[in-house]
Amino acid sequence: MNKTIRLATPIKASLVGDILRPESKDASVQIDDTLAYALKVMVEKDLIVLPVVDVNQQIIGCLRLSEVLNFALNESYSLLS
């Protein structure tokens, strides 16, 4: 089933930067940062997805809040076993 979404002209003409919250512009983590740090950034910046960047600040992936929480939950369960 194909669905077509028709966008209003203001949305077509607007840029991502027009609605990007200032506090999220510099939010990222590097691959060797701890999950605790990543979670801290996500909570402080109210983000559910956080870019993962290399030493050149190039995006190499993204970390989702659900991934961090699932990992923490699985680790907690394994400690109880």
C-alpha positions in Angstrom: 0.0 0.0 0.0 1.5 3.3 -1.1 0.6 6.4 0.9 1.3 9.8 -0.4 1.9 12.6 2.0 1.3 16.1 0.8 3.2 18.7 2.7 2.1 22.3 3.2 4.3 24.9 1.6 5.8 26.2 4.9 7.1 22.7 5.6 8.5 22.3 2.2 10.3 25.6 2.4 11.6 25.3 5.9 15.0 24.0 7.0 15.7 21.5 9.8 17.8 24.3 11.4 14.7 26.5 11.7 13.2 24.2 14.3 16.3 22.6 15.8 16.5 23.4 19.5 19.7 25.3 20.4 20.5 22.9 23.3 20.5 19.9 20.9 22.9 21.4 18.3 26.0 20.3 20.0 24.7 17.1 21.6 26.7 14.1 20.6 28.9 11.3 22.0 32.0 9.5 20.8 32.2 5.8 20.5 34.4 5.5 23.6 32.1 7.6 25.9 30.4 5.6 28.7 26.7 4.8 28.4 26.2 6.7 31.7 27.5 9.8 30.0 25.4 9.2 26.9 22.3 8.8 29.2 23.2 12.0 31.1 23.4 14.0 27.8 20.1 12.5 26.6 18.3 13.4 29.9 19.8 16.9 30.1 19.0 17.7 26.5 15.7 15.9 26.4 16.7 13.6 23.5 15.7 10.1 22.5 18.3 9.8 19.8 21.9 10.9 20.1 24.5 11.1 17.3 27.7 9.1 17.7 30.6 10.9 16.1 34.2 10.1 15.4 37.2 12.2 16.3 36.6 14.4 13.3 33.0 15.0 14.5 31.6 13.0 11.6 28.5 11.0 12.4 29.2 7.3 12.5 25.9 6.2 14.0 23.2 7.0 16.5 22.3 5.8 19.9 18.7 5.5 20.9 17.4 5.9 24.4 15.6 2.6 24.1 18.9 0.9 23.3 20.5 2.3 26.5 17.5 1.4 28.6 17.2 -2.1 27.2 20.9 -2.7 27.8 20.6 -1.5 31.4 17.5 -3.7 31.9 19.2 -6.8 30.5 22.3 -6.2 32.7 20.1 -5.8 35.7 18.3 -9.1 35.0 21.7 -10.9 34.5 22.8 -9.6 37.9 19.7 -11.1 39.5 20.2 -14.5 38.0 
